[in-house]
């Protein structure tokens, strides 16, 4: 246990050192290109100091914290809806050969669409409100989830299914007691990918909305020509996505793998 804690501390320190090096290099190139050589204008290139000042201003006004909470709330709700839709679609395309042959290629094609493509539909159908943002999140993540569910079911060892059928298991018992439990590790991996799609789609939806959120805060920075605020919001978007992935999905995945003796 002590060795594990020591290893974790070393990894954290290594990551912090790497981030410090990146910030130092960032500041050096900013000084070189803006202050020393004059290659770029100061208003067009963000600097670590400018981003820090922008962060302090947004924290003091409460805008940044409120935007993070609002975006997280929308992201969680939209992702939950995408999971439900994706699981249903994934089971259907796996269970029915006709849908597997004809609907799955369509879903594959829809998955390649950037989330921003759904924004015009969301505005026309729902207006500029939360429903429009949630629609973009669901459409940006549900197809990925359906393909992940289909792949997870396909990766279940055929021996499990044959053994269950030999013991007289029906379709409902087969899915409930054999297929779904067996595909949990692959499904969790699909959840991680689906969350990344949902989080990106959320930003695409929020940039066209006037409601508070990280996407809207980024657009405000653009409209004010505040490149430091834009950079700050981009960093926050990345950090929130990484924290959710590491603290939730990675933790769940590791527990499932350990429980099954795979880690």
Order of alpha helices (4+ residues) and beta strands (2+ residues): alpha-alpha-alpha-alpha-alpha-alpha-alpha-alpha-alpha-alpha-alpha
